[in-house]
Amino acid sequence: MKLWTVSKLNKAEALEIQNKYNLPPIIAMLLQIRNIKSAEEIEDFLYNESQINSPFEIKDMDRAVTRIKRAIDSGELICVYGDYDADGVTSTALLYSYLDAVGANAMYYIPSRETEGYGMNVSAVDFLKEKGVGLIVTVDNGIAAAREIDYASSLGIDTVVTDHHMPQETLPNAYAVVDLHRADCQSRFKELCGAGVAFKLVMALEGEYGDVDSLLDNYADLLSIGTIGDIVELKGENRVFVKRGLQSIENGDRVGIAALVSGSGLADRKLSAGNVSFTLVPRINAVGRLESSGKSVELLLTDDEVTANEISLELCEDNSQRKQLETQILEEIDKQIIENPSLVYDRIIVIDGENWHQGVIGIVASRVKDIYGKPTIIISRSGDTAKASGRSVEGFSLCDAVFACSDLLTHYGGHPMAVGLSLDSSNIDAFRKKINRYANSFSDMPFDKLCIECKLNPAFINVDLVQSLSYLQPFGAGNPTPVFGLYYMTVDDIIPLSNNKHLKLLLSRNNARLYALYFFMSSEQFPYKKGDVLDFAVTLDTNEYNGNISVSVIIKAVKASSDDTEEILKSKRIFEDFCIGKPLTRQQLSSITPSRDDFALLYRFLKSCGKYEFPCDTLVHKLDNRLSFGKIKVILKAMSELGLISYSEGLKSGFIAVNNVSGKVSLDSSPIIKKLNEECHCE
């Protein structure tokens, strides 16, 4: 469960925006909610398709241009040193293709994720020295490569760093360090991905009077994939990149991307940032996760349709293999959690396994984070060494937490929402404890949020309202697809679709009725019944069939209208803190200490069900909010300890079944109840 929040709306400001710019009411409301209110912000957000700030605002850009132009003029071999993800691959293709077009003596290098890891490494520098490279230009990496850059310098190789990751305390001793986040950089827009920084370098190489519009025509497709793939905010310049890039991709301007669009089944669909994110980006990423990303760069650079189709097919096959590996790891994690539930009680979840494929552990971390609503780090052990990838929740800087554990790490880097790190396998337990000590120092560790833009009256949902949302496209990070709240809706019917793979729900409130689709939810998995009054978080789209356009209401999340998600999450946290031995106040202990009547209430309900296979948080609703979630968790653990029930809860689902027990059982003999009583007595 996530914390459901509804954004604050200033109706007077929204009305002013609506009237001043002649916008549909829903768009004016969303602009106000998203704090896009000034004339300059609104014009830039809605209508800017080419205006980009000067690249020379960025610190060291002038030095980077001077060194690269010197190399171009002298025929010195330049290596574009990239990364293996979609941002790194598109950055590499963008800068290399530009250098090639202007006659530079250039090559590119993508490190192997499996054998070399992220960023520059000494072996790669040796290889480039043998090739005769005199200048390395990093894209989407380099800011954390101080040692490797010093080594390259000792071999007579200069390095120009272009990166967008957070610098460490000391900048690398490179010829130029172009990173928006260095403390002395005065650039106005800081949210570029690696491809965005590479494009700014190309702009700078073209000179102050270069034709930016022409450069966007040439490179916006690569820019948009890198920007979407790296999940940077789709605001300001990033919004320009993606707008122009989606147009370029739809036009089929680049042979390799056109082949990938066709191979992934997007050829006949309206292209959006969403389907680029969920369809194209994973395929570009997949080859780097499993082998060499050189194939992806080759795909983006080739002009040969046969080659493009062959590589596109390989990428699609690699993506299927990646999904299988991801599923296997998640199944192993599921078993670990069922056997040891305390793994997910910490503020930051840290789970390790032997020889998990390093190319997919970042995706796995994201999946686990979404399920438990906590920052998550997944570690793959390989003998004495281990590598990890982490994902965070909004409002908690995971890179700061990782940096605080630097003494236990051999390599680390990233940004607030995502990190990568390496460490000795023997230090994993110490790392888990230390990073959670850091997290425990925050009294207000944030919950993962489900952000609802505004509540909608179902009677007002129509085709015109939904079509007006196109003003805000493209959607993505920082400008998400609007999520609306339909509150106090009665479930009138539950209709299985596609052999019960999906559901269609008939919902009503007062005299308004509508259908809503719940994808990948079967009737057996749906924990509610006809007549229940529920809240729905939904997105809105249109569907065209036989020339008729209708509204599609897509369910993203559901809860009982009586549920207070904040109270449930707070109660859950108190239970988890108790289980891991964190000191609690008397009031907190009391809030999760059940009475005999509480035990009886939950036991009778479970006995009436026979078995219960829904998430445990739904029991709050099933018991009419008569028990806190913390009490429910304590009772379940106690009854499991006493053999009264069979109880397990993993990644995907929970299982509770009442056992046949003869004779009386003393509830006070349960270890968790004993511990609670002792703590209450000590307090």
C-alpha positions as CSV (number, residue, x, y, z in Angstrom):
1,M,0.0,0.0,0.0
2,K,1.2,3.5,-0.8
3,L,0.3,6.8,0.9
4,W,-2.6,8.2,-1.1
5,T,-2.3,12.0,-1.4
6,V,-4.4,14.5,-3.3
7,S,-2.6,17.6,-4.6
8,K,-3.7,21.0,-3.3
9,L,-5.6,23.2,-5.8
10,N,-5.9,27.0,-5.7
11,K,-9.2,27.4,-7.6
12,A,-8.8,31.2,-8.0
13,E,-5.3,30.8,-9.6
14,A,-6.6,28.0,-11.8
15,L,-9.5,30.1,-13.0
16,E,-7.1,33.0,-13.7
17,I,-4.9,30.7,-15.9
18,Q,-7.9,29.3,-17.7
19,N,-9.2,32.8,-18.6
20,K,-5.8,34.4,-19.4
21,Y,-4.7,31.6,-21.8
22,N,-8.1,30.3,-23.0
23,L,-7.4,26.8,-21.8
24,P,-9.8,24.0,-20.8
25,P,-10.6,24.1,-17.1
26,I,-8.9,20.7,-16.4
27,I,-5.7,21.9,-18.0
28,A,-5.7,25.1,-16.1
29,M,-6.2,23.1,-12.9
30,L,-3.4,20.7,-13.7
31,L,-1.0,23.5,-14.5
32,Q,-1.8,25.3,-11.2
33,I,-1.4,22.0,-9.3
34,R,2.0,21.4,-11.0
35,N,3.1,24.9,-10.1
36,I,3.4,26.0,-13.7
37,K,1.8,29.4,-13.3
38,S,3.8,32.3,-14.7
39,A,3.5,33.4,-18.3
40,E,7.0,32.3,-19.1
41,E,6.5,28.9,-17.5
42,I,3.2,28.2,-19.3
43,E,4.5,29.4,-22.7
44,D,7.6,27.2,-22.3
45,F,5.7,24.2,-21.1
46,L,2.9,24.2,-23.7
47,Y,4.5,25.7,-26.8
48,N,8.3,25.6,-26.7
49,E,9.7,23.2,-29.3
50,S,13.2,24.6,-30.0
51,Q,14.4,27.1,-27.4
52,I,17.5,25.8,-25.6
53,N,19.8,27.7,-23.2
54,S,23.3,28.5,-24.2
55,P,25.6,25.5,-23.5
56,F,28.3,27.9,-22.4
57,E,26.4,28.5,-19.2
58,I,27.8,25.1,-18.1
59,K,31.1,25.3,-16.3
60,D,34.1,24.1,-18.3
61,M,32.2,23.8,-21.5
62,D,34.6,26.3,-23.1
63,R,37.6,24.2,-22.1
64,A,35.9,21.0,-23.4
65,V,35.3,22.7,-26.8
66,T,38.8,24.0,-27.0
67,R,40.4,20.6,-26.4
68,I,38.0,18.7,-28.7
69,K,38.5,21.1,-31.5
70,R,42.2,20.9,-31.2
71,A,41.9,17.1,-31.5
72,I,39.6,17.4,-34.5
73,D,42.0,19.8,-36.3
74,S,45.1,17.7,-35.6
75,G,43.5,14.4,-36.5
76,E,44.1,13.1,-33.0
77,L,42.1,9.9,-32.2
78,I,39.1,10.7,-30.0
79,C,37.3,8.0,-28.1
80,V,33.7,8.6,-27.0
81,Y,33.6,6.6,-23.8
82,G,29.9,5.7,-23.1
83,D,27.8,3.6,-20.8
84,Y,25.7,0.5,-21.4
85,D,22.2,1.8,-20.6
86,A,19.8,3.6,-23.0
87,D,21.1,7.0,-21.9
88,G,24.7,6.0,-22.3
89,V,24.1,4.3,-25.6
90,T,22.2,7.3,-27.1
91,S,24.8,9.7,-25.7
92,T,27.5,7.7,-27.4
93,A,25.7,7.5,-30.7
94,L,24.9,11.2,-30.6
95,L,28.4,12.5,-30.0
96,Y,30.2,9.9,-32.1
97,S,27.9,10.6,-35.1
98,Y,28.5,14.3,-34.8
99,L,32.3,13.9,-34.6
100,D,32.2,11.6,-37.6
101,A,30.1,14.1,-39.5
102,V,32.6,16.9,-39.0
103,G,35.5,14.7,-40.0
104,A,37.0,13.9,-36.7
105,N,39.2,10.8,-36.2
106,A,36.8,9.1,-33.7
107,M,35.9,5.8,-32.2
108,Y,33.6,4.8,-29.3
109,Y,33.9,2.4,-26.4
110,I,31.1,0.9,-24.3
111,P,32.3,-1.1,-21.2
112,S,30.8,-4.5,-20.5
113,R,28.4,-4.4,-17.6
114,E,29.3,-7.9,-16.7
115,T,33.1,-7.9,-16.9
116,E,34.0,-4.2,-16.5
117,G,31.1,-2.5,-14.7
118,Y,30.0,1.1,-14.8
119,G,32.3,3.9,-16.0
120,M,35.9,4.1,-16.9
121,N,38.3,1.3,-15.8
122,V,42.1,0.9,-16.1
123,S,41.9,-2.1,-18.5
124,A,39.8,0.0,-20.9
125,V,42.3,2.9,-20.7
126,D,45.1,0.5,-21.5
127,F,43.2,-0.8,-24.5
128,L,42.5,2.7,-25.8
129,K,46.2,3.6,-25.3
130,E,47.1,0.7,-27.6
131,K,44.6,2.0,-30.2
132,G,46.4,5.3,-30.2
133,V,43.7,7.4,-28.4
134,G,44.9,10.8,-27.4
135,L,41.6,12.2,-26.0
136,I,38.8,10.5,-24.2
137,V,35.4,12.2,-24.0
138,T,33.1,10.5,-21.5
139,V,29.3,10.7,-21.9
140,D,26.9,9.7,-19.1
141,N,29.9,8.8,-16.9
142,G,33.3,10.0,-15.7
143,I,32.5,12.2,-12.7
144,A,33.4,9.3,-10.3
145,A,36.5,8.2,-12.3
146,A,39.2,10.2,-10.6
147,R,41.7,7.3,-10.4
148,E,41.1,6.2,-13.9
149,I,41.4,9.7,-15.3
150,D,44.7,10.2,-13.5
151,Y,45.9,6.9,-14.9
152,A,45.0,8.0,-18.4
153,S,46.8,11.2,-17.9
154,S,50.0,9.3,-16.9
155,L,49.8,7.6,-20.3
156,G,49.5,10.9,-22.1
157,I,45.7,10.7,-22.6
158,D,43.6,13.8,-21.8
159,T,40.0,13.3,-20.6
160,V,37.0,15.6,-21.1
161,V,34.2,14.5,-18.7
162,T,30.6,15.1,-19.7
163,D,28.2,13.7,-17.0
164,H,25.0,14.4,-15.1
165,H,25.6,12.3,-12.0
166,M,26.3,13.8,-8.6
167,P,30.0,14.7,-8.0
168,Q,31.8,13.4,-5.0
169,E,33.8,15.7,-2.8
170,T,36.7,16.1,-5.1
171,L,36.3,16.5,-8.9
172,P,38.4,14.3,-11.2
173,N,41.6,16.0,-12.5
174,A,40.4,16.0,-16.1
175,Y,41.1,18.6,-18.8
176,A,37.5,19.7,-18.5
177,V,34.7,18.5,-16.2
178,V,31.3,19.3,-17.7
179,D,28.7,18.3,-15.1
180,L,25.7,20.4,-14.2
181,H,25.8,19.4,-10.5
182,R,29.3,20.6,-9.7
183,A,29.0,23.4,-7.1
184,D,30.4,26.1,-9.3
185,C,28.2,25.5,-12.4
186,Q,25.8,28.3,-12.9
187,S,23.7,26.7,-15.7
188,R,20.0,27.4,-15.2
189,F,18.6,23.9,-16.1
190,K,20.1,21.1,-14.1
191,E,17.9,18.1,-15.0
192,L,19.6,16.9,-18.2
193,C,20.4,13.3,-18.7
194,G,23.7,12.2,-20.2
195,A,22.4,12.5,-23.8
196,G,21.2,16.0,-23.0
197,V,24.7,17.0,-21.8
198,A,26.2,15.4,-24.9
199,F,23.8,17.5,-27.0
200,K,24.9,20.7,-25.2
201,L,28.5,19.8,-26.1
202,V,27.5,19.4,-29.7
203,M,25.8,22.8,-29.6
204,A,28.9,24.3,-28.1
205,L,31.1,22.7,-30.8
206,E,28.9,24.2,-33.4
207,G,29.5,27.6,-31.9
208,E,27.3,30.4,-30.4
209,Y,25.5,30.9,-33.8
210,G,24.9,27.3,-34.6
211,D,21.5,26.2,-35.9
212,V,19.9,24.6,-32.9
213,D,16.8,23.7,-34.9
214,S,18.8,21.8,-37.4
215,L,20.7,20.0,-34.6
216,L,17.4,19.0,-33.1
217,D,16.2,17.6,-36.4
218,N,19.3,15.5,-36.5
219,Y,19.6,14.3,-32.9
220,A,16.2,14.7,-31.1
221,D,15.3,11.1,-31.6
222,L,18.4,9.9,-29.8
223,L,17.9,12.7,-27.2
224,S,14.3,11.6,-26.5
225,I,15.2,8.0,-26.0
226,G,18.0,8.9,-23.6
227,T,15.9,11.4,-21.7
228,I,13.0,9.0,-21.3
229,G,15.2,6.1,-20.5
230,D,17.1,7.9,-17.7
231,I,13.8,9.1,-16.1
232,V,14.8,12.7,-15.8
233,E,12.1,15.3,-15.4
234,L,10.2,16.1,-18.6
235,K,10.4,19.8,-18.0
236,G,12.3,22.7,-19.6
237,E,14.8,21.6,-22.2
238,N,14.0,17.9,-21.7
239,R,10.4,18.6,-22.8
240,V,11.7,20.1,-26.0
241,F,14.0,17.1,-26.6
242,V,11.1,14.6,-26.2
243,K,8.5,16.6,-28.1
244,R,10.9,16.9,-31.1
245,G,12.2,13.4,-30.7
246,L,8.8,11.7,-30.7
247,Q,8.0,13.4,-34.0
248,S,11.4,12.3,-35.5
249,I,10.8,8.7,-34.4
250,E,7.3,8.6,-35.9
251,N,8.8,9.9,-39.2
252,G,11.2,7.0,-39.3
253,D,14.2,9.3,-39.8
254,R,16.8,6.9,-38.3
255,V,16.9,3.4,-39.9
256,G,17.9,1.6,-36.7
257,I,15.2,3.2,-34.6
258,A,12.6,2.6,-37.3
259,A,13.6,-1.1,-37.3
260,L,13.2,-1.3,-33.5
261,V,9.8,0.4,-33.6
262,S,8.6,-2.1,-36.1
263,G,10.2,-5.1,-34.3
264,S,8.6,-4.1,-31.0
265,G,5.1,-3.8,-32.4
266,L,4.8,0.0,-32.3
267,A,4.7,0.7,-36.0
268,D,0.9,1.2,-36.2
269,R,0.5,3.0,-32.8
270,K,0.6,6.6,-31.8
271,L,4.0,7.1,-30.3
272,S,4.2,8.4,-26.7
273,A,6.9,8.8,-24.1
274,G,5.1,6.0,-22.3
275,N,5.5,3.4,-25.0
276,V,9.0,4.5,-25.7
277,S,9.7,4.0,-22.0
278,F,8.1,0.6,-21.8
279,T,8.9,-0.8,-25.2
280,L,12.0,0.8,-26.9
281,V,14.1,1.6,-23.9
282,P,14.0,-1.9,-22.4
283,R,15.1,-3.4,-25.7
284,I,18.1,-1.0,-26.0
285,N,18.9,-1.6,-22.3
286,A,18.5,-5.4,-22.6
287,V,21.6,-6.0,-24.8
288,G,23.8,-4.1,-22.4
289,R,22.3,-6.0,-19.4
290,L,23.2,-9.4,-21.0
291,E,26.2,-8.7,-23.2
292,S,27.8,-5.8,-25.1
293,S,25.9,-2.6,-25.7
294,G,28.0,-2.1,-28.8
295,K,25.1,-3.7,-30.7
296,S,22.7,-1.0,-29.6
297,V,25.1,1.8,-30.7
298,E,25.6,0.0,-34.0
299,L,21.8,-0.1,-34.4
300,L,21.5,3.6,-33.8
301,L,24.3,4.5,-36.2
302,T,23.7,2.1,-39.2
303,D,22.1,3.2,-42.4
304,D,21.7,-0.4,-43.7
305,E,18.1,-1.7,-43.3
306,V,19.2,-5.4,-43.3
307,T,21.7,-4.8,-40.5
308,A,19.1,-2.7,-38.6
309,N,16.5,-5.4,-38.8
310,E,19.0,-8.1,-37.7
311,I,20.1,-6.2,-34.7
312,S,16.6,-5.2,-33.8
313,L,15.6,-8.9,-33.7
314,E,18.6,-9.6,-31.4
315,L,17.6,-6.8,-29.1
316,C,14.0,-8.1,-28.9
317,E,15.2,-11.6,-28.1
318,D,17.6,-10.3,-25.4
319,N,14.7,-8.4,-23.9
320,S,12.7,-11.6,-23.6
321,Q,15.7,-13.3,-21.9
322,R,16.0,-10.3,-19.6
323,K,12.4,-10.8,-18.5
324,Q,13.0,-14.4,-17.7
325,L,16.1,-13.6,-15.6
326,E,14.1,-10.9,-13.8
327,T,11.3,-13.4,-13.0
328,Q,13.8,-16.0,-11.7
329,I,15.5,-13.5,-9.3
330,L,12.1,-12.2,-8.1
331,E,11.1,-15.8,-7.3
332,E,14.3,-16.3,-5.3
333,I,13.7,-13.1,-3.4
334,D,10.0,-14.1,-2.8
335,K,11.3,-17.3,-1.1
336,Q,13.8,-15.4,1.0
337,I,11.1,-13.0,2.3
338,I,8.6,-15.8,3.0
339,E,11.4,-17.6,5.0
340,N,12.6,-14.4,6.7
341,P,10.0,-11.6,6.8
342,S,12.3,-9.3,8.7
343,L,14.2,-8.7,5.5
344,V,11.6,-6.1,4.5
345,Y,11.1,-4.6,7.9
346,D,14.1,-2.3,7.7
347,R,13.8,1.3,6.5
348,I,16.0,0.4,3.5
349,I,15.5,-3.1,2.1
350,V,18.8,-4.8,1.3
351,I,18.6,-8.2,-0.2
352,D,21.5,-10.3,-1.6
353,G,21.8,-13.4,-3.6
354,E,24.5,-15.5,-5.3
355,N,25.3,-14.8,-8.9
356,W,22.2,-12.9,-9.7
357,H,22.7,-11.3,-13.2
358,Q,24.1,-7.8,-12.6
359,G,22.3,-6.5,-15.7
360,V,18.8,-7.0,-14.2
361,I,19.2,-6.3,-10.5
362,G,18.4,-2.6,-11.0
363,I,15.0,-3.6,-12.5
364,V,14.5,-6.0,-9.7
365,A,15.2,-3.3,-7.1
366,S,12.6,-1.1,-8.7
367,R,10.0,-3.9,-8.6
368,V,10.7,-4.6,-4.9
369,K,10.6,-0.9,-4.1
370,D,7.2,-0.6,-5.7
371,I,5.8,-3.5,-3.8
372,Y,7.1,-2.4,-0.3
373,G,7.2,1.3,-0.8
374,K,10.8,1.5,0.6
375,P,14.2,2.3,-0.8
376,T,15.6,-1.0,-2.0
377,I,19.1,-2.3,-2.8
378,I,19.6,-5.6,-4.5
379,I,23.1,-7.2,-4.2
380,S,24.6,-9.9,-6.4
381,R,27.4,-11.8,-4.8
382,S,30.1,-13.5,-6.9
383,G,32.5,-15.1,-4.6
384,D,34.4,-12.5,-2.5
385,T,33.0,-9.5,-4.4
386,A,29.5,-8.1,-4.9
387,K,27.8,-5.5,-7.0
388,A,24.5,-3.8,-6.2
389,S,21.9,-1.5,-7.7
390,G,19.3,0.5,-5.7
391,R,16.1,2.5,-6.2
392,S,14.6,5.0,-3.9
393,V,11.2,6.6,-3.1
394,E,10.5,10.3,-3.6
395,G,11.9,12.5,-0.8
396,F,14.8,10.2,0.2
397,S,18.2,10.6,-1.3
398,L,19.6,7.1,-1.7
399,C,22.9,8.3,-3.0
400,D,23.4,10.3,0.3
401,A,22.7,7.2,2.3
402,V,25.1,5.1,0.2
403,F,27.8,7.9,0.4
404,A,27.5,7.7,4.2
405,C,28.6,4.0,3.9
406,S,31.6,4.8,1.6
407,D,34.1,3.1,4.0
408,L,32.5,-0.2,3.3
409,L,32.4,0.2,-0.5
410,T,34.9,-0.3,-3.2
411,H,32.9,1.7,-5.8
412,Y,29.7,3.8,-5.7
413,G,27.8,6.5,-7.5
414,G,24.4,7.6,-8.7
415,H,21.8,10.2,-7.8
416,P,19.0,10.6,-5.3
417,M,16.6,8.0,-6.9
418,A,19.1,5.4,-8.1
419,V,22.5,4.1,-7.1
420,G,25.1,1.6,-8.1
421,L,27.8,0.2,-5.8
422,S,30.4,-2.5,-5.3
423,L,31.7,-4.0,-2.1
424,D,33.3,-7.1,-0.6
425,S,30.8,-9.9,0.0
426,S,32.0,-10.0,3.6
427,N,30.8,-6.5,4.2
428,I,27.2,-7.0,3.1
429,D,25.8,-7.4,6.6
430,A,27.7,-4.5,7.9
431,F,26.5,-2.4,5.0
432,R,22.9,-3.4,5.6
433,K,23.2,-2.3,9.3
434,K,25.1,0.9,8.6
435,I,22.8,2.2,5.8
436,N,19.8,1.5,8.0
437,R,21.4,3.3,10.9
438,Y,21.6,6.3,8.5
439,A,17.9,5.9,7.5
440,N,16.9,5.5,11.2
441,S,18.4,9.0,11.9
442,F,15.4,10.5,9.9
443,S,12.4,10.8,12.1
444,D,10.2,11.4,9.1
445,M,11.4,8.8,6.6
446,P,9.0,9.3,3.7
447,F,6.4,6.8,2.6
448,D,6.1,5.9,-1.0
449,K,3.3,8.0,-2.4
450,L,0.4,7.6,-4.8
451,C,-0.1,11.1,-6.0
452,I,-3.6,12.0,-7.2
453,E,-3.8,15.3,-9.1
454,C,-7.4,15.9,-8.1
455,K,-10.7,14.2,-7.4
456,L,-13.1,13.9,-10.3
457,N,-16.9,13.8,-10.2
458,P,-17.7,10.8,-12.4
459,A,-20.6,12.7,-14.0
460,F,-18.1,15.1,-15.6
461,I,-15.9,12.5,-17.4
462,N,-16.4,12.7,-21.1
463,V,-14.4,12.5,-24.4
464,D,-13.8,16.3,-24.5
465,L,-12.3,16.3,-21.1
466,V,-10.0,13.4,-21.9
467,Q,-8.9,14.7,-25.3
468,S,-8.0,18.1,-23.7
469,L,-5.3,16.3,-21.7
470,S,-3.1,16.2,-24.8
471,Y,-2.1,19.8,-24.0
472,L,0.2,18.4,-21.4
473,Q,1.9,15.7,-23.4
474,P,4.5,14.3,-23.5
475,F,4.1,12.7,-20.1
476,G,6.9,11.2,-18.1
477,A,9.1,11.8,-15.0
478,G,8.3,15.3,-13.5
479,N,5.3,15.5,-15.8
480,P,3.4,12.3,-15.1
481,T,0.3,11.1,-16.8
482,P,-2.4,12.7,-14.6
483,V,-3.8,10.3,-12.0
484,F,-7.4,11.2,-10.9
485,G,-9.3,10.1,-7.9
486,L,-12.8,8.6,-8.1
487,Y,-13.9,8.4,-4.5
488,Y,-16.8,6.7,-2.8
489,M,-17.6,4.6,-5.9
490,T,-19.9,1.6,-5.4
491,V,-19.0,-1.6,-7.2
492,D,-22.1,-2.6,-9.2
493,D,-20.6,-5.4,-11.2
494,I,-17.3,-7.3,-11.7
495,I,-16.8,-8.7,-15.2
496,P,-13.8,-10.9,-16.1
497,L,-12.1,-10.3,-19.5
498,S,-9.7,-12.3,-21.6
499,N,-10.2,-15.6,-19.7
500,N,-10.1,-13.7,-16.4
501,K,-6.8,-12.1,-17.1
502,H,-8.3,-8.6,-16.7
503,L,-11.4,-7.1,-15.1
504,K,-14.0,-4.6,-16.1
505,L,-15.8,-3.0,-13.2
506,L,-19.1,-1.2,-13.4
507,L,-18.9,1.7,-10.9
508,S,-21.5,4.2,-9.7
509,R,-21.9,7.2,-7.5
510,N,-25.3,8.9,-7.2
511,N,-26.7,8.8,-10.8
512,A,-23.4,8.6,-12.6
513,R,-22.2,5.2,-13.8
514,L,-19.1,4.2,-15.7
515,Y,-17.0,1.2,-16.6
516,A,-13.3,1.0,-15.6
517,L,-10.7,-1.5,-16.7
518,Y,-8.3,-3.2,-14.3
519,F,-5.5,-4.8,-16.3
520,F,-3.7,-8.0,-15.0
521,M,-6.2,-8.4,-12.1
522,S,-8.4,-11.5,-12.0
523,S,-11.6,-11.9,-10.1
524,E,-9.9,-14.3,-7.7
525,Q,-7.2,-11.7,-7.0
526,F,-9.6,-8.8,-6.5
527,P,-10.1,-8.5,-2.8
528,Y,-13.5,-6.7,-3.0
529,K,-17.1,-7.6,-3.8
530,K,-20.2,-6.1,-5.4
531,G,-21.6,-3.4,-3.2
532,D,-18.3,-2.4,-1.7
533,V,-17.6,1.4,-1.6
534,L,-14.1,2.0,-2.9
535,D,-11.7,4.7,-4.0
536,F,-10.0,4.4,-7.3
537,A,-6.8,6.0,-8.7
538,V,-7.3,6.1,-12.5
539,T,-5.9,7.5,-15.7
540,L,-8.1,8.5,-18.6
541,D,-7.7,7.8,-22.3
542,T,-9.8,7.5,-25.4
543,N,-10.6,4.5,-27.4
544,E,-11.7,4.5,-31.1
545,Y,-13.7,1.6,-32.5
546,N,-15.6,1.7,-35.8
547,G,-15.3,5.4,-35.9
548,N,-16.7,6.0,-32.5
549,I,-14.6,7.5,-29.8
550,S,-15.2,6.6,-26.1
551,V,-13.5,7.2,-22.8
552,S,-11.3,4.5,-21.2
553,V,-11.0,4.6,-17.5
554,I,-7.9,2.7,-16.4
555,I,-7.5,1.6,-12.8
556,K,-4.0,2.1,-11.3
557,A,-4.9,1.4,-7.6
558,V,-7.8,0.8,-5.4
559,K,-8.6,0.9,-1.7
560,A,-11.6,0.8,0.5
561,S,-13.1,4.3,1.0
562,S,-12.9,3.8,4.7
563,D,-9.2,3.2,4.7
564,D,-6.8,5.8,6.0
565,T,-3.6,4.9,4.2
566,E,-1.4,7.1,6.4
567,E,-2.7,5.5,9.5
568,I,-2.3,2.0,8.1
569,L,1.3,2.8,7.0
570,K,2.2,4.3,10.3
571,S,0.8,1.3,12.2
572,K,2.7,-1.0,9.8
573,R,6.0,0.9,10.5
574,I,5.4,0.6,14.3
575,F,5.0,-3.1,14.0
576,E,8.1,-3.4,11.9
577,D,10.2,-1.2,14.2
578,F,9.1,-3.4,17.1
579,C,10.1,-6.6,15.3
580,I,13.6,-5.3,14.5
581,G,14.1,-4.1,18.1
582,K,13.8,-0.3,17.6
583,P,12.7,1.5,20.9
584,L,9.1,2.5,21.0
585,T,7.0,4.7,23.2
586,R,4.3,3.3,25.4
587,Q,1.7,4.8,23.1
588,Q,3.2,3.1,20.1
589,L,3.4,-0.2,21.9
590,S,-0.2,0.1,23.0
591,S,-1.3,0.8,19.4
592,I,-0.1,-2.6,18.3
593,T,-0.9,-4.7,21.4
594,P,-4.1,-6.7,20.8
595,S,-6.6,-7.7,23.4
596,R,-8.2,-11.2,23.6
597,D,-11.3,-9.8,22.0
598,D,-9.1,-8.5,19.1
599,F,-7.7,-12.0,18.7
600,A,-11.2,-13.5,18.7
601,L,-12.4,-11.0,16.1
602,L,-9.7,-11.7,13.6
603,Y,-9.7,-15.5,14.3
604,R,-13.5,-15.8,13.7
605,F,-13.2,-13.8,10.5
606,L,-10.4,-16.0,9.2
607,K,-12.3,-19.2,10.2
608,S,-15.3,-18.0,8.2
609,C,-13.1,-17.5,5.1
610,G,-11.4,-20.9,5.3
611,K,-8.4,-19.3,3.7
612,Y,-7.5,-15.7,2.9
613,E,-5.2,-15.0,-0.1
614,F,-5.2,-11.3,-0.3
615,P,-2.8,-8.6,0.9
616,C,-2.9,-8.3,4.7
617,D,-3.7,-4.6,4.6
618,T,-7.1,-5.4,3.1
619,L,-8.0,-7.0,6.5
620,V,-8.4,-3.5,7.9
621,H,-11.4,-3.0,5.6
622,K,-12.7,-6.5,6.1
623,L,-12.8,-6.0,9.8
624,D,-14.6,-2.6,9.5
625,N,-11.5,-0.7,10.8
626,R,-12.0,-2.2,14.2
627,L,-8.3,-3.2,14.4
628,S,-5.2,-1.2,13.5
629,F,-3.0,-2.8,10.9
630,G,-0.2,-3.2,13.5
631,K,-2.5,-5.2,15.7
632,I,-3.5,-7.4,12.8
633,K,0.1,-8.1,12.0
634,V,0.9,-9.0,15.7
635,I,-2.2,-11.3,15.9
636,L,-1.2,-13.1,12.7
637,K,2.4,-13.6,13.8
638,A,1.2,-14.8,17.3
639,M,-1.4,-17.2,15.9
640,S,1.3,-18.5,13.4
641,E,3.8,-19.0,16.3
642,L,1.1,-21.0,18.2
643,G,0.1,-23.1,15.2
644,L,-3.4,-21.7,15.1
645,I,-2.9,-20.6,11.5
646,S,-0.6,-21.2,8.5
647,Y,0.6,-17.8,7.4
648,S,3.0,-16.6,4.8
649,E,3.5,-13.4,3.0
650,G,5.9,-12.7,0.1
651,L,6.3,-10.4,-2.8
652,K,3.2,-11.3,-4.7
653,S,0.6,-12.4,-2.3
654,G,-0.2,-13.6,1.2
655,F,-1.7,-16.8,2.4
656,I,-3.6,-17.4,5.7
657,A,-5.4,-20.6,6.6
658,V,-6.9,-21.7,9.9
659,N,-5.4,-24.9,11.3
660,N,-7.3,-27.7,13.1
661,V,-6.1,-27.4,16.7
662,S,-7.3,-29.5,19.6
663,G,-7.3,-28.2,23.2
664,K,-6.7,-24.7,24.5
665,V,-3.9,-22.5,23.5
666,S,-2.4,-19.8,25.7
667,L,-2.1,-16.6,23.7
668,D,0.4,-15.2,26.2
669,S,2.8,-18.0,25.4
670,S,3.4,-16.6,21.9
671,P,6.9,-15.2,21.7
672,I,5.8,-11.9,20.1
673,I,3.1,-11.4,22.8
674,K,5.7,-12.2,25.5
675,K,8.0,-9.6,24.0
676,L,5.3,-7.0,23.8
677,N,4.3,-7.5,27.4
678,E,8.0,-7.2,28.5
679,E,8.4,-4.0,26.5
680,C,5.2,-2.5,27.9
681,H,6.3,-3.5,31.4
682,C,9.8,-2.0,30.9
683,E,8.3,1.2,29.5
